[in-house]
Amino acid sequence: MQPTDEEILQLTETFEYNDSDEDGRIDFDEFRKMLADLEAGVNDGEARIGFREIDTDKDGAIELDEFIEWWSER
């Protein structure tokens, strides 16, 4: 399902909030913190599996387009 413009704006804001070093990417540590903030209750192994699934270009970080695609599939 394609996100609406409003959803994209909200997801962009969420992405930027979780990109604590403001480099335009969410690394694994930032991802783990995001999951903890969401009280997701996942361990490091589960977080790493999820991170790898979201990082579709396998460059070791989650970019905005990957983040939006991930949330849009939920």
N, CA, C and O atoms as a MOPAC input file, in Angstrom:
PM7 MOZYME 1SCF
protein

 N      0.84200 1    -1.17600 1     0.00000 1
 C      0.00000 1     0.00000 1     0.00000 1
 C      0.89200 1     1.24600 1     0.00000 1
 O      1.83700 1     1.34600 1     0.78300 1
 N      0.58400 1     2.16700 1    -0.86900 1
 C      1.33900 1     3.41400 1    -0.96800 1
 C      0.95400 1     4.35700 1     0.17000 1
 O     -0.23100 1     4.58100 1     0.41900 1
 N      1.95000 1     4.90800 1     0.85800 1
 C      1.62100 1     5.86500 1     1.92400 1
 C      1.14100 1     7.18800 1     1.34400 1
 O      1.54000 1     7.58700 1     0.25000 1
 N      0.28200 1     7.85300 1     2.09400 1
 C     -0.19000 1     9.17200 1     1.68100 1
 C      0.91700 1    10.19800 1     1.91200 1
 O      1.91600 1     9.90900 1     2.57100 1
 N      0.73200 1    11.38600 1     1.36900 1
 C      1.71100 1    12.45000 1     1.58300 1
 C      1.85900 1    12.75700 1     3.06900 1
 O      2.96300 1    13.01400 1     3.55000 1
 N      0.74800 1    12.73000 1     3.78700 1
 C      0.78200 1    12.99800 1     5.22700 1
 C      1.57200 1    11.91000 1     5.96200 1
 O      2.35400 1    12.20700 1     6.86500 1
 N      1.36300 1    10.65800 1     5.57100 1
 C      2.10100 1     9.55800 1     6.18700 1
 C      3.59200 1     9.66600 1     5.89600 1
 O      4.42100 1     9.41400 1     6.77000 1
 N      3.93000 1    10.04000 1     4.67000 1
 C      5.33900 1    10.21100 1     4.31400 1
 C      5.96800 1    11.31200 1     5.15300 1
 O      7.10300 1    11.17000 1     5.60800 1
 N      5.25000 1    12.39900 1     5.36200 1
 C      5.75700 1    13.48600 1     6.19800 1
 C      5.98400 1    12.99600 1     7.62100 1
 O      7.02700 1    13.27800 1     8.21200 1
 N      5.02200 1    12.26800 1     8.17700 1
 C      5.15900 1    11.74200 1     9.53800 1
 C      6.32100 1    10.75300 1     9.63300 1
 O      7.08400 1    10.78400 1    10.59800 1
 N      6.45700 1     9.88600 1     8.64500 1
 C      7.55100 1     8.92000 1     8.64300 1
 C      8.90100 1     9.61200 1     8.50200 1
 O      9.88200 1     9.19200 1     9.11600 1
 N      8.95400 1    10.65900 1     7.70500 1
 C     10.19000 1    11.42300 1     7.55900 1
 C     10.57800 1    12.05800 1     8.88300 1
 O     11.74900 1    12.03600 1     9.26200 1
 N      9.61800 1    12.61800 1     9.58200 1
 C      9.89100 1    13.21300 1    10.89200 1
 C     10.35900 1    12.15500 1    11.88500 1
 O     11.28500 1    12.39400 1    12.66100 1
 N      9.72700 1    10.99800 1    11.86200 1
 C     10.12800 1     9.90700 1    12.74600 1
 C     11.54100 1     9.44100 1    12.41800 1
 O     12.35000 1     9.20100 1    13.31500 1
 N     11.83100 1     9.31400 1    11.12600 1
 C     13.16500 1     8.91300 1    10.68500 1
 C     14.20100 1     9.91700 1    11.17300 1
 O     15.22000 1     9.53700 1    11.74900 1
 N     13.94000 1    11.18700 1    10.94400 1
 C     14.89700 1    12.22400 1    11.33900 1
 C     15.09100 1    12.25300 1    12.85700 1
 O     16.20200 1    12.48700 1    13.33300 1
 N     14.03300 1    12.02200 1    13.60800 1
 C     14.13100 1    11.97300 1    15.06700 1
 C     15.06000 1    10.83800 1    15.51500 1
 O     15.85900 1    11.00500 1    16.43600 1
 N     14.94400 1     9.69500 1    14.85900 1
 C     15.74800 1     8.52900 1    15.22900 1
 C     17.14900 1     8.53700 1    14.63300 1
 O     18.00200 1     7.75400 1    15.05000 1
 N     17.39500 1     9.40600 1    13.67100 1
 C     18.73000 1     9.58900 1    13.08500 1
 C     19.48500 1    10.58000 1    13.97100 1
 O     19.66500 1    11.74100 1    13.60400 1
 N     19.92300 1    10.11100 1    15.13800 1
 C     20.45700 1    11.00900 1    16.16600 1
 C     21.72300 1    11.74600 1    15.74700 1
 O     21.96800 1    12.85100 1    16.23200 1
 N     22.53400 1    11.17200 1    14.86100 1
 C     23.73200 1    11.88000 1    14.41700 1
 C     23.50400 1    12.68700 1    13.13800 1
 O     24.43000 1    13.28700 1    12.59300 1
 N     22.25900 1    12.68900 1    12.67400 1
 C     21.82100 1    13.49900 1    11.53000 1
 C     22.66000 1    13.28200 1    10.27000 1
 O     22.98200 1    14.22900 1     9.55200 1
 N     23.00700 1    12.01100 1    10.01400 1
 C     23.78200 1    11.71500 1     8.81200 1
 C     22.91900 1    11.18800 1     7.66600 1
 O     23.43400 1    10.78400 1     6.62400 1
 N     21.58400 1    11.19700 1     7.87600 1
 C     20.67900 1    10.74700 1     6.82600 1
 C     20.49900 1     9.24300 1     6.77300 1
 O     19.92900 1     8.70700 1     5.82200 1
 N     20.99100 1     8.56400 1     7.80600 1
 C     20.91900 1     7.10300 1     7.86000 1
 C     20.68800 1     6.68300 1     9.30300 1
 O     21.12400 1     7.36400 1    10.23100 1
 N     20.01100 1     5.57600 1     9.48800 1
 C     19.85000 1     5.00400 1    10.82000 1
 C     20.75100 1     3.78100 1    10.89500 1
 O     20.53700 1     2.78800 1    10.20000 1
 N     21.76600 1     3.87400 1    11.75500 1
 C     22.66100 1     2.73000 1    11.92700 1
 C     22.05800 1     1.77400 1    12.95300 1
 O     20.99300 1     2.03800 1    13.51100 1
 N     22.74300 1     0.67100 1    13.19400 1
 C     22.17500 1    -0.34800 1    14.07300 1
 C     21.95400 1     0.17500 1    15.49200 1
 O     20.93100 1    -0.13400 1    16.10300 1
 N     22.87900 1     0.95100 1    16.02100 1
 C     22.70400 1     1.48200 1    17.37700 1
 C     21.48200 1     2.39000 1    17.46200 1
 O     20.72900 1     2.32700 1    18.43400 1
 N     21.28400 1     3.22600 1    16.45900 1
 C     20.10300 1     4.09300 1    16.43000 1
 C     18.83200 1     3.25600 1    16.30000 1
 O     17.80800 1     3.57600 1    16.90400 1
 N     18.89900 1     2.19200 1    15.51600 1
 C     17.75700 1     1.29800 1    15.34400 1
 C     17.41400 1     0.61300 1    16.65600 1
 O     16.24400 1     0.52900 1    17.02800 1
 N     18.43100 1     0.12300 1    17.36300 1
 C     18.19900 1    -0.52300 1    18.65900 1
 C     17.55300 1     0.44000 1    19.64300 1
 O     16.64700 1     0.06300 1    20.38700 1
 N     18.02400 1     1.69300 1    19.64400 1
 C     17.44500 1     2.70000 1    20.53100 1
 C     15.98300 1     2.96000 1    20.15800 1
 O     15.12600 1     3.08900 1    21.03100 1
 N     15.70900 1     3.03400 1    18.85000 1
 C     14.33900 1     3.25300 1    18.39400 1
 C     13.43300 1     2.11900 1    18.88400 1
 O     12.32700 1     2.37200 1    19.36300 1
 N     13.89200 1     0.88600 1    18.76700 1
 C     13.10000 1    -0.25300 1    19.22400 1
 C     12.88300 1    -0.20100 1    20.73500 1
 O     11.79900 1    -0.52300 1    21.22200 1
 N     13.91100 1     0.20400 1    21.47200 1
 C     13.77300 1     0.33400 1    22.93000 1
 C     12.76000 1     1.42000 1    23.26600 1
 O     11.93300 1     1.24100 1    24.16100 1
 N     12.81800 1     2.54700 1    22.55500 1
 C     11.86600 1     3.63800 1    22.77600 1
 C     10.43700 1     3.19100 1    22.49700 1
 O      9.49500 1     3.64100 1    23.15000 1
 N     10.28700 1     2.29600 1    21.51700 1
 C      8.96900 1     1.76500 1    21.16300 1
 C      8.54500 1     0.62500 1    22.08500 1
 O      7.44200 1     0.09100 1    21.97000 1
 N      9.45000 1     0.26100 1    23.00800 1
 C      9.20700 1    -0.85200 1    23.92100 1
 C      8.85200 1    -2.12100 1    23.14500 1
 O      7.91000 1    -2.83700 1    23.48600 1
 N      9.63000 1    -2.37700 1    22.09500 1
 C      9.36700 1    -3.51200 1    21.20700 1
 C      9.67900 1    -4.85100 1    21.86300 1
 O      9.15400 1    -5.88100 1    21.44100 1
 N     10.52100 1    -4.85000 1    22.88500 1
 C     10.81200 1    -6.09100 1    23.58800 1
 C     11.54600 1    -7.12400 1    22.75500 1
 O     11.26200 1    -8.31700 1    22.86100 1
 N     12.49800 1    -6.68200 1    21.92000 1
 C     13.28700 1    -7.61400 1    21.12200 1
 C     14.72300 1    -7.62400 1    21.63600 1
 O     15.22900 1    -6.61500 1    22.12700 1
 N     15.36800 1    -8.78100 1    21.51500 1
 C     16.77000 1    -8.86100 1    21.91400 1
 C     17.66200 1    -8.41900 1    20.75800 1
 O     17.17300 1    -8.14400 1    19.66200 1
 N     18.97200 1    -8.35000 1    21.00300 1
 C     19.89600 1    -7.86600 1    19.96700 1
 C     19.86400 1    -8.73000 1    18.70800 1
 O     19.94700 1    -8.21100 1    17.59400 1
 N     19.74400 1   -10.04300 1    18.88100 1
 C     19.69200 1   -10.93000 1    17.71800 1
 C     18.46800 1   -10.67300 1    16.86200 1
 O     18.55700 1   -10.61600 1    15.63500 1
 N     17.32900 1   -10.51800 1    17.51000 1
 C     16.09300 1   -10.22200 1    16.77700 1
 C     16.18000 1    -8.84900 1    16.11700 1
 O     15.71900 1    -8.66300 1    14.99000 1
 N     16.77200 1    -7.89100 1    16.82600 1
 C     16.92800 1    -6.54900 1    16.25900 1
 C     17.82300 1    -6.59200 1    15.02800 1
 O     17.54600 1    -5.93300 1    14.02600 1
 N     18.89300 1    -7.37000 1    15.10900 1
 C     19.81500 1    -7.46800 1    13.96700 1
 C     19.11400 1    -8.09000 1    12.76600 1
 O     19.32600 1    -7.65200 1    11.63600 1
 N     18.28900 1    -9.09700 1    12.99100 1
 C     17.53800 1    -9.72200 1    11.88600 1
 C     16.60600 1    -8.69100 1    11.25000 1
 O     16.56500 1    -8.56000 1    10.02700 1
 N     15.86500 1    -7.96500 1    12.07100 1
 C     14.97500 1    -6.93200 1    11.55200 1
 C     15.72200 1    -5.85100 1    10.80700 1
 O     15.28100 1    -5.38900 1     9.75400 1
 N     16.86000 1    -5.44600 1    11.35700 1
 C     17.67500 1    -4.41300 1    10.72000 1
 C     18.10900 1    -4.85700 1     9.32500 1
 O     18.02600 1    -4.09300 1     8.36300 1
 N     18.57000 1    -6.09700 1     9.23200 1
 C     19.01700 1    -6.61300 1     7.93000 1
 C     17.87100 1    -6.67900 1     6.91800 1
 O     18.07400 1    -6.44900 1     5.72600 1
 N     16.68200 1    -6.99200 1     7.39700 1
 C     15.52900 1    -7.04400 1     6.49400 1
 C     15.17200 1    -5.65900 1     5.96600 1
 O     14.79800 1    -5.51200 1     4.80200 1
 N     15.28500 1    -4.65700 1     6.81100 1
 C     14.93700 1    -3.29600 1     6.40600 1
 C     16.00900 1    -2.70300 1     5.50800 1
 O     15.69800 1    -1.96600 1     4.57200 1
 N     17.27200 1    -3.01900 1     5.78300 1
 C     18.41400 1    -2.51000 1     5.00600 1
 C     18.51700 1    -3.28600 1     3.69500 1
 O     19.40600 1    -4.12000 1     3.51900 1
 N     17.59700 1    -2.99900 1     2.78400 1
 C     17.49100 1    -3.79700 1     1.55900 1
 C     18.68500 1    -3.65700 1     0.62400 1
 O     18.96200 1    -4.57000 1    -0.15400 1
 N     19.40100 1    -2.53000 1     0.68200 1
 C     20.57400 1    -2.39800 1    -0.18600 1
 C     21.84700 1    -2.91600 1     0.48300 1
 O     22.92800 1    -2.86900 1    -0.10400 1
 N     21.71200 1    -3.41000 1     1.71400 1
 C     22.79300 1    -4.07000 1     2.45500 1
 C     24.04600 1    -3.20600 1     2.60300 1
 O     25.16800 1    -3.70400 1     2.51100 1
 N     23.84200 1    -1.90500 1     2.83200 1
 C     24.99000 1    -1.01800 1     3.02400 1
 C     25.28800 1    -0.74900 1     4.50000 1
 O     26.14800 1     0.07100 1     4.81900 1
 N     24.58300 1    -1.43400 1     5.39700 1
 C     24.83900 1    -1.30700 1     6.81800 1
 C     24.10000 1    -0.18800 1     7.50900 1
 O     24.40500 1     0.14100 1     8.65600 1
 N     23.13000 1     0.40700 1     6.83100 1
 C     22.33200 1     1.47800 1     7.42000 1
 C     20.96900 1     1.50400 1     6.74200 1
 O     20.79200 1     1.00400 1     5.63100 1
 N     20.01800 1     2.09700 1     7.44000 1
 C     18.67100 1     2.24500 1     6.89900 1
 C     18.51300 1     3.67200 1     6.40400 1
 O     18.66000 1     4.62200 1     7.17300 1
 N     18.21400 1     3.82500 1     5.12600 1
 C     17.96400 1     5.14000 1     4.55500 1
 C     16.46300 1     5.41800 1     4.59900 1
 O     15.66000 1     4.51900 1     4.84700 1
 N     16.10300 1     6.65800 1     4.35700 1
 C     14.71200 1     7.08000 1     4.45200 1
 C     13.79200 1     6.24100 1     3.57700 1
 O     12.71800 1     5.84400 1     4.03000 1
 N     14.17800 1     5.96200 1     2.34700 1
 C     13.29500 1     5.19100 1     1.46300 1
 C     13.06300 1     3.77700 1     2.00100 1
 O     11.95600 1     3.25000 1     1.88600 1
 N     14.08100 1     3.16400 1     2.58000 1
 C     13.93100 1     1.84000 1     3.17000 1
 C     13.01400 1     1.90100 1     4.39600 1
 O     12.19000 1     1.01200 1     4.61200 1
 N     13.16800 1     2.95400 1     5.18700 1
 C     12.35400 1     3.15200 1     6.38200 1
 C     10.88500 1     3.30900 1     6.01200 1
 O     10.01500 1     2.69600 1     6.62900 1
 N     10.61400 1     4.12200 1     5.01400 1
 C      9.23300 1     4.34200 1     4.56800 1
 C      8.64100 1     3.04200 1     4.02300 1
 O      7.49400 1     2.70800 1     4.32000 1
 N      9.41100 1     2.32000 1     3.23600 1
 C      8.92100 1     1.05100 1     2.67900 1
 C      8.59500 1     0.07700 1     3.82200 1
 O      7.55800 1    -0.58600 1     3.79400 1
 N      9.46300 1    -0.00800 1     4.80700 1
 C      9.24800 1    -0.90700 1     5.94300 1
 C      7.95400 1    -0.56900 1     6.68000 1
 O      7.13100 1    -1.45000 1     6.93300 1
 N      7.77800 1     0.68800 1     7.01900 1
 C      6.57000 1     1.08800 1     7.76100 1
 C      5.32200 1     0.93000 1     6.90600 1
 O      4.25100 1     0.61800 1     7.42600 1
 N      5.44600 1     1.13700 1     5.61700 1
 C      4.29200 1     1.02900 1     4.72100 1
 C      3.79400 1    -0.40200 1     4.60200 1
 O      2.62500 1    -0.63400 1     4.29200 1
 N      4.67400 1    -1.35700 1     4.84700 1
 C      4.31400 1    -2.78000 1     4.76200 1
 C      3.65700 1    -3.26300 1     6.04900 1
 O      3.14100 1    -4.38000 1     6.08700 1
 N      3.66300 1    -2.47200 1     7.07700 1
 C      3.12400 1    -2.88100 1     8.39100 1
 C      1.63400 1    -2.70600 1     8.44800 1
 O      1.01700 1    -2.99900 1     9.47300 1

